[in-house]
Amino acid sequence: MRFLLSVIHDGTDLATDAERAAIDAFNDGLRAHGHWVLAGGLGAPTTAVVVDHRGDGEPVVTDGPFVETTEFVAGFWVVDAPDRDTALALATAGSHACRRTVELRAFL
């Protein structure tokens, strides 16, 4: 099963050197145990562009995030895990490594 681990953040600060080292070690562990699929950091919400082309007319393109909030998705991991319990353990370890809240969601 594949799971999305979304890193939730509420500031403009980037990871510290210690956090980057812990994230690198966590990523290495994901690779070593066959859980790694994909990971990445995301730009600040101010760099977002929202596209809405649900109708037949012209698309609406808006600069900025979809919602105004103090928390946002700052990065993510996509992992392979045999079950939710394993994915939850990975999310817990990822949260500890990056010192941020991590939301766990299964892919459909």
Biopython code that builds the backbone (N, CA, C, O; Angstrom):
import numpy as np
from Bio.PDB.StructureBuilder import StructureBuilder

atoms = [
    (1, "MET", "N", (0.837, -1.176, 0.000)),
    (1, "MET", "CA", (0.000, 0.000, 0.000)),
    (1, "MET", "C", (0.887, 1.246, 0.000)),
    (1, "MET", "O", (1.978, 1.261, 0.569)),
    (2, "ARG", "N", (0.387, 2.267, -0.647)),
    (2, "ARG", "CA", (1.113, 3.536, -0.638)),
    (2, "ARG", "C", (0.390, 4.535, 0.249)),
    (2, "ARG", "O", (-0.838, 4.576, 0.319)),
    (3, "PHE", "N", (1.208, 5.343, 0.929)),
    (3, "PHE", "CA", (0.702, 6.343, 1.849)),
    (3, "PHE", "C", (1.392, 7.675, 1.576)),
    (3, "PHE", "O", (2.545, 7.718, 1.147)),
    (4, "LEU", "N", (0.660, 8.762, 1.834)),
    (4, "LEU", "CA", (1.200, 10.111, 1.754)),
    (4, "LEU", "C", (1.432, 10.607, 3.164)),
    (4, "LEU", "O", (0.518, 10.606, 3.989)),
    (5, "LEU", "N", (2.647, 11.029, 3.442)),
    (5, "LEU", "CA", (2.992, 11.645, 4.715)),
    (5, "LEU", "C", (3.222, 13.122, 4.419)),
    (5, "LEU", "O", (4.249, 13.487, 3.846)),
    (6, "SER", "N", (2.278, 13.970, 4.804)),
    (6, "SER", "CA", (2.378, 15.404, 4.553)),
    (6, "SER", "C", (2.995, 16.095, 5.756)),
    (6, "SER", "O", (2.535, 15.912, 6.883)),
    (7, "VAL", "N", (4.025, 16.881, 5.526)),
    (7, "VAL", "CA", (4.691, 17.623, 6.587)),
    (7, "VAL", "C", (3.977, 18.963, 6.738)),
    (7, "VAL", "O", (3.923, 19.756, 5.798)),
    (8, "ILE", "N", (3.431, 19.209, 7.927)),
    (8, "ILE", "CA", (2.662, 20.419, 8.201)),
    (8, "ILE", "C", (3.550, 21.395, 8.976)),
    (8, "ILE", "O", (4.200, 21.024, 9.953)),
    (9, "HIS", "N", (3.563, 22.641, 8.521)),
    (9, "HIS", "CA", (4.423, 23.651, 9.142)),
    (9, "HIS", "C", (3.646, 24.946, 9.275)),
    (9, "HIS", "O", (2.657, 25.158, 8.572)),
    (10, "ASP", "N", (4.086, 25.810, 10.170)),
    (10, "ASP", "CA", (3.384, 27.069, 10.384)),
    (10, "ASP", "C", (4.317, 28.274, 10.403)),
    (10, "ASP", "O", (3.967, 29.326, 10.937)),
    (11, "GLY", "N", (5.500, 28.119, 9.823)),
    (11, "GLY", "CA", (6.452, 29.226, 9.839)),
    (11, "GLY", "C", (7.162, 29.376, 8.517)),
    (11, "GLY", "O", (6.954, 28.591, 7.592)),
    (12, "THR", "N", (7.999, 30.383, 8.433)),
    (12, "THR", "CA", (8.756, 30.615, 7.209)),
    (12, "THR", "C", (10.167, 30.078, 7.314)),
    (12, "THR", "O", (10.921, 30.120, 6.342)),
    (13, "ASP", "N", (10.538, 29.571, 8.492)),
    (13, "ASP", "CA", (11.886, 29.052, 8.689)),
    (13, "ASP", "C", (12.054, 27.708, 7.993)),
    (13, "ASP", "O", (11.127, 26.901, 7.926)),
    (14, "LEU", "N", (13.246, 27.492, 7.485)),
    (14, "LEU", "CA", (13.586, 26.221, 6.868)),
    (14, "LEU", "C", (14.155, 25.292, 7.927)),
    (14, "LEU", "O", (14.396, 25.702, 9.062)),
    (15, "ALA", "N", (14.364, 24.063, 7.555)),
    (15, "ALA", "CA", (14.928, 23.092, 8.490)),
    (15, "ALA", "C", (16.322, 23.525, 8.930)),
    (15, "ALA", "O", (17.098, 24.073, 8.147)),
    (16, "THR", "N", (16.617, 23.269, 10.184)),
    (16, "THR", "CA", (17.950, 23.548, 10.697)),
    (16, "THR", "C", (18.923, 22.492, 10.157)),
    (16, "THR", "O", (18.498, 21.497, 9.570)),
    (17, "ASP", "N", (20.208, 22.711, 10.355)),
    (17, "ASP", "CA", (21.200, 21.722, 9.933)),
    (17, "ASP", "C", (20.956, 20.374, 10.620)),
    (17, "ASP", "O", (21.073, 19.322, 9.991)),
    (18, "ALA", "N", (20.619, 20.412, 11.904)),
    (18, "ALA", "CA", (20.361, 19.167, 12.641)),
    (18, "ALA", "C", (19.114, 18.473, 12.090)),
    (18, "ALA", "O", (19.095, 17.249, 11.958)),
    (19, "GLU", "N", (18.075, 19.245, 11.769)),
    (19, "GLU", "CA", (16.859, 18.654, 11.201)),
    (19, "GLU", "C", (17.129, 18.063, 9.824)),
    (19, "GLU", "O", (16.631, 16.983, 9.505)),
    (20, "ARG", "N", (17.917, 18.761, 9.004)),
    (20, "ARG", "CA", (18.260, 18.233, 7.671)),
    (20, "ARG", "C", (19.026, 16.921, 7.797)),
    (20, "ARG", "O", (18.781, 15.984, 7.038)),
    (21, "ALA", "N", (19.942, 16.849, 8.740)),
    (21, "ALA", "CA", (20.706, 15.614, 8.947)),
    (21, "ALA", "C", (19.777, 14.482, 9.389)),
    (21, "ALA", "O", (19.912, 13.350, 8.923)),
    (22, "ALA", "N", (18.836, 14.784, 10.286)),
    (22, "ALA", "CA", (17.886, 13.765, 10.751)),
    (22, "ALA", "C", (16.962, 13.323, 9.613)),
    (22, "ALA", "O", (16.637, 12.141, 9.503)),
    (23, "ILE", "N", (16.541, 14.261, 8.774)),
    (23, "ILE", "CA", (15.691, 13.926, 7.627)),
    (23, "ILE", "C", (16.464, 13.047, 6.645)),
    (23, "ILE", "O", (15.922, 12.069, 6.129)),
    (24, "ASP", "N", (17.725, 13.392, 6.384)),
    (24, "ASP", "CA", (18.548, 12.564, 5.495)),
    (24, "ASP", "C", (18.678, 11.138, 6.037)),
    (24, "ASP", "O", (18.588, 10.174, 5.278)),
    (25, "ALA", "N", (18.890, 11.007, 7.351)),
    (25, "ALA", "CA", (19.008, 9.684, 7.971)),
    (25, "ALA", "C", (17.679, 8.934, 7.865)),
    (25, "ALA", "O", (17.669, 7.734, 7.591)),
    (26, "PHE", "N", (16.562, 9.629, 8.079)),
    (26, "PHE", "CA", (15.243, 9.006, 7.936)),
    (26, "PHE", "C", (15.036, 8.531, 6.503)),
    (26, "PHE", "O", (14.570, 7.414, 6.279)),
    (27, "ASN", "N", (15.383, 9.381, 5.527)),
    (27, "ASN", "CA", (15.257, 9.004, 4.114)),
    (27, "ASN", "C", (16.115, 7.784, 3.788)),
    (27, "ASN", "O", (15.674, 6.882, 3.076)),
    (28, "ASP", "N", (17.330, 7.758, 4.307)),
    (28, "ASP", "CA", (18.204, 6.596, 4.089)),
    (28, "ASP", "C", (17.565, 5.328, 4.645)),
    (28, "ASP", "O", (17.647, 4.270, 4.021)),
    (29, "GLY", "N", (16.929, 5.424, 5.811)),
    (29, "GLY", "CA", (16.254, 4.276, 6.406)),
    (29, "GLY", "C", (15.064, 3.822, 5.561)),
    (29, "GLY", "O", (14.828, 2.624, 5.404)),
    (30, "LEU", "N", (14.310, 4.794, 5.016)),
    (30, "LEU", "CA", (13.199, 4.428, 4.132)),
    (30, "LEU", "C", (13.712, 3.633, 2.936)),
    (30, "LEU", "O", (13.131, 2.613, 2.564)),
    (31, "ARG", "N", (14.808, 4.107, 2.334)),
    (31, "ARG", "CA", (15.391, 3.403, 1.178)),
    (31, "ARG", "C", (15.876, 2.012, 1.572)),
    (31, "ARG", "O", (15.607, 1.033, 0.877)),
    (32, "ALA", "N", (16.585, 1.935, 2.681)),
    (32, "ALA", "CA", (17.181, 0.667, 3.117)),
    (32, "ALA", "C", (16.122, -0.401, 3.410)),
    (32, "ALA", "O", (16.372, -1.592, 3.227)),
    (33, "HIS", "N", (14.951, 0.022, 3.860)),
    (33, "HIS", "CA", (13.899, -0.931, 4.219)),
    (33, "HIS", "C", (12.815, -1.066, 3.157)),
    (33, "HIS", "O", (11.781, -1.689, 3.397)),
    (34, "GLY", "N", (13.051, -0.482, 1.980)),
    (34, "GLY", "CA", (12.134, -0.656, 0.859)),
    (34, "GLY", "C", (10.847, 0.147, 0.933)),
    (34, "GLY", "O", (9.884, -0.171, 0.235)),
    (35, "HIS", "N", (10.808, 1.188, 1.772)),
    (35, "HIS", "CA", (9.610, 2.010, 1.903)),
    (35, "HIS", "C", (9.627, 3.239, 0.991)),
    (35, "HIS", "O", (8.577, 3.825, 0.729)),
    (36, "TRP", "N", (10.785, 3.629, 0.514)),
    (36, "TRP", "CA", (10.948, 4.861, -0.255)),
    (36, "TRP", "C", (10.219, 4.803, -1.596)),
    (36, "TRP", "O", (10.381, 3.841, -2.347)),
    (37, "VAL", "N", (9.429, 5.811, -1.898)),
    (37, "VAL", "CA", (8.852, 5.994, -3.221)),
    (37, "VAL", "C", (9.270, 7.358, -3.742)),
    (37, "VAL", "O", (9.840, 7.464, -4.828)),
    (38, "LEU", "N", (8.985, 8.414, -2.963)),
    (38, "LEU", "CA", (9.235, 9.786, -3.410)),
    (38, "LEU", "C", (9.132, 10.708, -2.212)),
    (38, "LEU", "O", (8.365, 10.447, -1.286)),
    (39, "ALA", "N", (9.903, 11.786, -2.227)),
    (39, "ALA", "CA", (9.800, 12.805, -1.182)),
    (39, "ALA", "C", (10.210, 14.140, -1.766)),
    (39, "ALA", "O", (10.920, 14.201, -2.770)),
    (40, "GLY", "N", (9.761, 15.203, -1.132)),
    (40, "GLY", "CA", (10.165, 16.522, -1.582)),
    (40, "GLY", "C", (9.668, 17.606, -0.658)),
    (40, "GLY", "O", (8.675, 17.448, 0.052)),
    (41, "GLY", "N", (10.383, 18.709, -0.688)),
    (41, "GLY", "CA", (9.936, 19.909, 0.011)),
    (41, "GLY", "C", (9.164, 20.773, -0.968)),
    (41, "GLY", "O", (9.344, 20.669, -2.181)),
    (42, "LEU", "N", (8.310, 21.618, -0.437)),
    (42, "LEU", "CA", (7.494, 22.484, -1.273)),
    (42, "LEU", "C", (7.802, 23.951, -0.996)),
    (42, "LEU", "O", (8.216, 24.316, 0.105)),
    (43, "GLY", "N", (7.595, 24.780, -2.008)),
    (43, "GLY", "CA", (7.777, 26.214, -1.842)),
    (43, "GLY", "C", (6.749, 26.777, -0.875)),
    (43, "GLY", "O", (5.758, 26.121, -0.553)),
    (44, "ALA", "N", (6.989, 27.977, -0.422)),
    (44, "ALA", "CA", (6.076, 28.644, 0.510)),
    (44, "ALA", "C", (4.709, 28.845, -0.137)),
    (44, "ALA", "O", (4.612, 28.904, -1.363)),
    (45, "PRO", "N", (3.655, 28.949, 0.666)),
    (45, "PRO", "CA", (2.322, 29.167, 0.116)),
    (45, "PRO", "C", (2.237, 30.393, -0.795)),
    (45, "PRO", "O", (1.417, 30.430, -1.713)),
    (46, "THR", "N", (3.069, 31.378, -0.546)),
    (46, "THR", "CA", (3.045, 32.583, -1.387)),
    (46, "THR", "C", (3.477, 32.294, -2.815)),
    (46, "THR", "O", (3.238, 33.114, -3.702)),
    (47, "THR", "N", (4.108, 31.149, -3.062)),
    (47, "THR", "CA", (4.529, 30.785, -4.422)),
    (47, "THR", "C", (3.471, 29.969, -5.159)),
    (47, "THR", "O", (3.657, 29.607, -6.320)),
    (48, "ALA", "N", (2.363, 29.681, -4.480)),
    (48, "ALA", "CA", (1.318, 28.831, -5.058)),
    (48, "ALA", "C", (0.524, 29.567, -6.133)),
    (48, "ALA", "O", (0.420, 30.794, -6.125)),
    (49, "VAL", "N", (-0.025, 28.799, -7.043)),
    (49, "VAL", "CA", (-0.976, 29.274, -8.043)),
    (49, "VAL", "C", (-2.126, 28.277, -8.049)),
    (49, "VAL", "O", (-1.901, 27.069, -8.119)),
    (50, "VAL", "N", (-3.349, 28.775, -7.977)),
    (50, "VAL", "CA", (-4.538, 27.917, -7.973)),
    (50, "VAL", "C", (-5.217, 28.044, -9.335)),
    (50, "VAL", "O", (-5.475, 29.150, -9.811)),
    (51, "VAL", "N", (-5.502, 26.902, -9.955)),
    (51, "VAL", "CA", (-6.168, 26.858, -11.262)),
    (51, "VAL", "C", (-7.524, 26.189, -11.080)),
    (51, "VAL", "O", (-7.611, 25.090, -10.533)),
    (52, "ASP", "N", (-8.585, 26.853, -11.539)),
    (52, "ASP", "CA", (-9.937, 26.297, -11.465)),
    (52, "ASP", "C", (-10.534, 26.308, -12.871)),
    (52, "ASP", "O", (-10.899, 27.357, -13.404)),
    (53, "HIS", "N", (-10.624, 25.115, -13.456)),
    (53, "HIS", "CA", (-11.196, 24.987, -14.798)),
    (53, "HIS", "C", (-12.283, 23.909, -14.773)),
    (53, "HIS", "O", (-12.304, 23.006, -15.609)),
    (54, "ARG", "N", (-13.180, 24.025, -13.797)),
    (54, "ARG", "CA", (-14.250, 23.032, -13.643)),
    (54, "ARG", "C", (-15.358, 23.204, -14.678)),
    (54, "ARG", "O", (-16.051, 22.241, -15.005)),
    (55, "GLY", "N", (-15.528, 24.384, -15.182)),
    (55, "GLY", "CA", (-16.611, 24.634, -16.133)),
    (55, "GLY", "C", (-16.128, 24.603, -17.564)),
    (55, "GLY", "O", (-14.999, 24.206, -17.851)),
    (56, "ASP", "N", (-17.002, 25.027, -18.453)),
    (56, "ASP", "CA", (-16.677, 25.051, -19.880)),
    (56, "ASP", "C", (-16.037, 26.360, -20.316)),
    (56, "ASP", "O", (-15.520, 26.450, -21.429)),
    (57, "GLY", "N", (-16.064, 27.371, -19.464)),
    (57, "GLY", "CA", (-15.517, 28.681, -19.817)),
    (57, "GLY", "C", (-14.013, 28.729, -19.653)),
    (57, "GLY", "O", (-13.334, 27.703, -19.647)),
    (58, "GLU", "N", (-13.519, 29.921, -19.523)),
    (58, "GLU", "CA", (-12.084, 30.145, -19.333)),
    (58, "GLU", "C", (-11.661, 29.706, -17.931)),
    (58, "GLU", "O", (-12.441, 29.829, -16.987)),
    (59, "PRO", "N", (-10.449, 29.202, -17.786)),
    (59, "PRO", "CA", (-9.960, 28.842, -16.454)),
    (59, "PRO", "C", (-9.733, 30.097, -15.610)),
    (59, "PRO", "O", (-9.415, 31.164, -16.135)),
    (60, "VAL", "N", (-9.899, 29.950, -14.312)),
    (60, "VAL", "CA", (-9.601, 31.022, -13.374)),
    (60, "VAL", "C", (-8.266, 30.674, -12.730)),
    (60, "VAL", "O", (-8.119, 29.614, -12.121)),
    (61, "VAL", "N", (-7.303, 31.564, -12.865)),
    (61, "VAL", "CA", (-5.967, 31.358, -12.311)),
    (61, "VAL", "C", (-5.730, 32.434, -11.262)),
    (61, "VAL", "O", (-5.822, 33.628, -11.550)),
    (62, "THR", "N", (-5.422, 31.998, -10.031)),
    (62, "THR", "CA", (-5.256, 32.922, -8.920)),
    (62, "THR", "C", (-3.900, 32.702, -8.267)),
    (62, "THR", "O", (-3.552, 31.570, -7.931)),
    (63, "ASP", "N", (-3.137, 33.761, -8.085)),
    (63, "ASP", "CA", (-1.873, 33.665, -7.353)),
    (63, "ASP", "C", (-2.163, 33.487, -5.872)),
    (63, "ASP", "O", (-3.093, 34.085, -5.331)),
    (64, "GLY", "N", (-1.360, 32.663, -5.228)),
    (64, "GLY", "CA", (-1.497, 32.454, -3.794)),
    (64, "GLY", "C", (-2.104, 31.108, -3.475)),
    (64, "GLY", "O", (-2.521, 30.378, -4.375)),
    (65, "PRO", "N", (-2.155, 30.775, -2.193)),
    (65, "PRO", "CA", (-2.634, 29.455, -1.771)),
    (65, "PRO", "C", (-4.139, 29.316, -1.934)),
    (65, "PRO", "O", (-4.862, 30.308, -2.035)),
    (66, "PHE", "N", (-4.599, 28.070, -1.959)),
    (66, "PHE", "CA", (-6.021, 27.749, -2.075)),
    (66, "PHE", "C", (-6.792, 28.273, -0.869)),
    (66, "PHE", "O", (-7.885, 28.819, -1.016)),
    (67, "VAL", "N", (-6.223, 28.107, 0.323)),
    (67, "VAL", "CA", (-6.856, 28.608, 1.550)),
    (67, "VAL", "C", (-5.851, 29.452, 2.315)),
    (67, "VAL", "O", (-4.646, 29.208, 2.253)),
    (68, "GLU", "N", (-6.345, 30.429, 3.024)),
    (68, "GLU", "CA", (-5.513, 31.243, 3.907)),
    (68, "GLU", "C", (-5.501, 30.581, 5.275)),
    (68, "GLU", "O", (-6.547, 30.444, 5.910)),
    (69, "THR", "N", (-4.345, 30.178, 5.722)),
    (69, "THR", "CA", (-4.222, 29.497, 7.002)),
    (69, "THR", "C", (-2.809, 29.701, 7.532)),
    (69, "THR", "O", (-1.900, 30.042, 6.775)),
    (70, "THR", "N", (-2.627, 29.495, 8.813)),
    (70, "THR", "CA", (-1.286, 29.622, 9.377)),
    (70, "THR", "C", (-0.463, 28.367, 9.170)),
    (70, "THR", "O", (0.766, 28.425, 9.206)),
    (71, "GLU", "N", (-1.121, 27.217, 8.951)),
    (71, "GLU", "CA", (-0.418, 25.968, 8.705)),
    (71, "GLU", "C", (-0.546, 25.590, 7.238)),
    (71, "GLU", "O", (-1.551, 25.892, 6.594)),
    (72, "PHE", "N", (0.471, 24.934, 6.719)),
    (72, "PHE", "CA", (0.476, 24.547, 5.312)),
    (72, "PHE", "C", (1.351, 23.320, 5.129)),
    (72, "PHE", "O", (2.151, 22.976, 5.998)),
    (73, "VAL", "N", (1.187, 22.659, 3.977)),
    (73, "VAL", "CA", (2.012, 21.502, 3.647)),
    (73, "VAL", "C", (3.362, 22.016, 3.156)),
    (73, "VAL", "O", (3.448, 22.682, 2.124)),
    (74, "ALA", "N", (4.406, 21.701, 3.903)),
    (74, "ALA", "CA", (5.752, 22.181, 3.592)),
    (74, "ALA", "C", (6.572, 21.138, 2.829)),
    (74, "ALA", "O", (7.585, 21.469, 2.213)),
    (75, "GLY", "N", (6.140, 19.906, 2.872)),
    (75, "GLY", "CA", (6.854, 18.827, 2.191)),
    (75, "GLY", "C", (6.069, 17.543, 2.328)),
    (75, "GLY", "O", (4.986, 17.524, 2.913)),
    (76, "PHE", "N", (6.615, 16.474, 1.788)),
    (76, "PHE", "CA", (5.881, 15.211, 1.807)),
    (76, "PHE", "C", (6.814, 14.036, 1.569)),
    (76, "PHE", "O", (7.925, 14.179, 1.059)),
    (77, "TRP", "N", (6.323, 12.880, 1.955)),
    (77, "TRP", "CA", (6.905, 11.601, 1.570)),
    (77, "TRP", "C", (5.785, 10.754, 0.991)),
    (77, "TRP", "O", (4.657, 10.810, 1.479)),
    (78, "VAL", "N", (6.070, 9.988, -0.018)),
    (78, "VAL", "CA", (5.190, 8.916, -0.476)),
    (78, "VAL", "C", (5.939, 7.639, -0.138)),
    (78, "VAL", "O", (7.070, 7.438, -0.580)),
    (79, "VAL", "N", (5.303, 6.778, 0.648)),
    (79, "VAL", "CA", (5.975, 5.563, 1.111)),
    (79, "VAL", "C", (5.152, 4.333, 0.760)),
    (79, "VAL", "O", (3.932, 4.398, 0.610)),
    (80, "ASP", "N", (5.846, 3.221, 0.635)),
    (80, "ASP", "CA", (5.218, 1.903, 0.517)),
    (80, "ASP", "C", (5.284, 1.250, 1.888)),
    (80, "ASP", "O", (6.345, 1.203, 2.511)),
    (81, "ALA", "N", (4.165, 0.754, 2.348)),
    (81, "ALA", "CA", (4.130, 0.046, 3.625)),
    (81, "ALA", "C", (3.098, -1.078, 3.521)),
    (81, "ALA", "O", (2.097, -0.932, 2.820)),
    (82, "PRO", "N", (3.327, -2.183, 4.201)),
    (82, "PRO", "CA", (2.400, -3.303, 4.085)),
    (82, "PRO", "C", (1.046, -3.044, 4.738)),
    (82, "PRO", "O", (0.058, -3.691, 4.391)),
    (83, "ASP", "N", (0.993, -2.090, 5.692)),
    (83, "ASP", "CA", (-0.254, -1.827, 6.402)),
    (83, "ASP", "C", (-0.203, -0.453, 7.060)),
    (83, "ASP", "O", (0.834, 0.210, 7.072)),
    (84, "ARG", "N", (-1.347, -0.040, 7.607)),
    (84, "ARG", "CA", (-1.464, 1.285, 8.222)),
    (84, "ARG", "C", (-0.555, 1.410, 9.450)),
    (84, "ARG", "O", (0.028, 2.471, 9.674)),
    (85, "ASP", "N", (-0.426, 0.352, 10.239)),
    (85, "ASP", "CA", (0.409, 0.416, 11.437)),
    (85, "ASP", "C", (1.865, 0.718, 11.085)),
    (85, "ASP", "O", (2.519, 1.518, 11.754)),
    (86, "THR", "N", (2.365, 0.074, 10.035)),
    (86, "THR", "CA", (3.734, 0.342, 9.592)),
    (86, "THR", "C", (3.843, 1.776, 9.091)),
    (86, "THR", "O", (4.808, 2.470, 9.409)),
    (87, "ALA", "N", (2.863, 2.225, 8.311)),
    (87, "ALA", "CA", (2.867, 3.597, 7.808)),
    (87, "ALA", "C", (2.809, 4.599, 8.957)),
    (87, "ALA", "O", (3.459, 5.642, 8.904)),
    (88, "LEU", "N", (2.036, 4.288, 9.992)),
    (88, "LEU", "CA", (1.951, 5.161, 11.161)),
    (88, "LEU", "C", (3.294, 5.247, 11.879)),
    (88, "LEU", "O", (3.687, 6.317, 12.344)),
    (89, "ALA", "N", (3.987, 4.133, 11.969)),
    (89, "ALA", "CA", (5.327, 4.142, 12.577)),
    (89, "ALA", "C", (6.284, 4.992, 11.745)),
    (89, "ALA", "O", (7.109, 5.717, 12.300)),
    (90, "LEU", "N", (6.180, 4.907, 10.412)),
    (90, "LEU", "CA", (7.016, 5.730, 9.542)),
    (90, "LEU", "C", (6.669, 7.205, 9.696)),
    (90, "LEU", "O", (7.566, 8.047, 9.746)),
    (91, "ALA", "N", (5.384, 7.528, 9.773)),
    (91, "ALA", "CA", (4.962, 8.920, 9.963)),
    (91, "ALA", "C", (5.476, 9.465, 11.293)),
    (91, "ALA", "O", (5.892, 10.621, 11.377)),
    (92, "THR", "N", (5.445, 8.644, 12.314)),
    (92, "THR", "CA", (5.943, 9.043, 13.631)),
    (92, "THR", "C", (7.442, 9.332, 13.573)),
    (92, "THR", "O", (7.908, 10.331, 14.121)),
    (93, "ALA", "N", (8.190, 8.460, 12.911)),
    (93, "ALA", "CA", (9.638, 8.658, 12.774)),
    (93, "ALA", "C", (9.935, 9.886, 11.911)),
    (93, "ALA", "O", (10.875, 10.628, 12.196)),
    (94, "GLY", "N", (9.145, 10.106, 10.862)),
    (94, "GLY", "CA", (9.335, 11.278, 10.016)),
    (94, "GLY", "C", (9.059, 12.557, 10.763)),
    (94, "GLY", "O", (9.793, 13.533, 10.610)),
    (95, "SER", "N", (8.004, 12.574, 11.578)),
    (95, "SER", "CA", (7.679, 13.740, 12.387)),
    (95, "SER", "C", (8.814, 14.062, 13.359)),
    (95, "SER", "O", (9.169, 15.224, 13.557)),
    (96, "HIS", "N", (9.373, 13.019, 13.957)),
    (96, "HIS", "CA", (10.489, 13.220, 14.879)),
    (96, "HIS", "C", (11.714, 13.758, 14.149)),
    (96, "HIS", "O", (12.408, 14.635, 14.664)),
    (97, "ALA", "N", (11.979, 13.241, 12.960)),
    (97, "ALA", "CA", (13.166, 13.667, 12.205)),
    (97, "ALA", "C", (13.067, 15.130, 11.784)),
    (97, "ALA", "O", (14.033, 15.879, 11.927)),
    (98, "CYS", "N", (11.913, 15.544, 11.269)),
    (98, "CYS", "CA", (11.801, 16.912, 10.751)),
    (98, "CYS", "C", (11.289, 17.901, 11.787)),
    (98, "CYS", "O", (11.265, 19.106, 11.536)),
    (99, "ARG", "N", (10.880, 17.403, 12.948)),
    (99, "ARG", "CA", (10.366, 18.260, 14.025)),
    (99, "ARG", "C", (9.155, 19.074, 13.587)),
    (99, "ARG", "O", (9.003, 20.241, 13.947)),
    (100, "ARG", "N", (8.296, 18.426, 12.800)),
    (100, "ARG", "CA", (7.069, 19.045, 12.320)),
    (100, "ARG", "C", (5.934, 18.022, 12.468)),
    (100, "ARG", "O", (6.188, 16.827, 12.622)),
    (101, "THR", "N", (4.717, 18.484, 12.422)),
    (101, "THR", "CA", (3.562, 17.596, 12.418)),
    (101, "THR", "C", (3.501, 16.883, 11.070)),
    (101, "THR", "O", (3.788, 17.491, 10.039)),
    (102, "VAL", "N", (3.136, 15.616, 11.065)),
    (102, "VAL", "CA", (3.002, 14.845, 9.827)),
    (102, "VAL", "C", (1.592, 14.255, 9.774)),
    (102, "VAL", "O", (1.145, 13.608, 10.720)),
    (103, "GLU", "N", (0.907, 14.483, 8.671)),
    (103, "GLU", "CA", (-0.410, 13.885, 8.443)),
    (103, "GLU", "C", (-0.238, 12.643, 7.570)),
    (103, "GLU", "O", (0.449, 12.688, 6.550)),
    (104, "LEU", "N", (-0.857, 11.544, 7.970)),
    (104, "LEU", "CA", (-0.785, 10.272, 7.252)),
    (104, "LEU", "C", (-2.104, 10.019, 6.543)),
    (104, "LEU", "O", (-3.172, 10.086, 7.152)),
    (105, "ARG", "N", (-2.020, 9.727, 5.240)),
    (105, "ARG", "CA", (-3.223, 9.385, 4.464)),
    (105, "ARG", "C", (-2.877, 8.296, 3.471)),
    (105, "ARG", "O", (-1.828, 8.335, 2.829)),
    (106, "ALA", "N", (-3.775, 7.317, 3.350)),
    (106, "ALA", "CA", (-3.584, 6.232, 2.395)),
    (106, "ALA", "C", (-4.015, 6.686, 1.012)),
    (106, "ALA", "O", (-4.962, 7.460, 0.871)),
    (107, "PHE", "N", (-3.317, 6.200, -0.008)),
    (107, "PHE", "CA", (-3.780, 6.407, -1.388)),
    (107, "PHE", "C", (-4.953, 5.488, -1.639)),
    (107, "PHE", "O", (-5.006, 4.389, -1.088)),
    (108, "LEU", "N", (-5.888, 5.912, -2.455)),
    (108, "LEU", "CA", (-7.038, 5.084, -2.805)),
    (108, "LEU", "C", (-6.642, 4.071, -3.869)),
    (108, "LEU", "O", (-7.473, 3.274, -4.303)),
]
sb = StructureBuilder()
sb.init_structure("model")
sb.init_model(0)
sb.init_chain("A")
sb.init_seg("    ")
for serial, (resi, resn, name, xyz) in enumerate(atoms, 1):
    if name == "N":
        sb.init_residue(resn, " ", resi, " ")
    sb.init_atom(name, np.array(xyz, "f"), 0.0, 1.0, " ", f" {name:<3s}", serial, name[0])
structure = sb.get_structure()
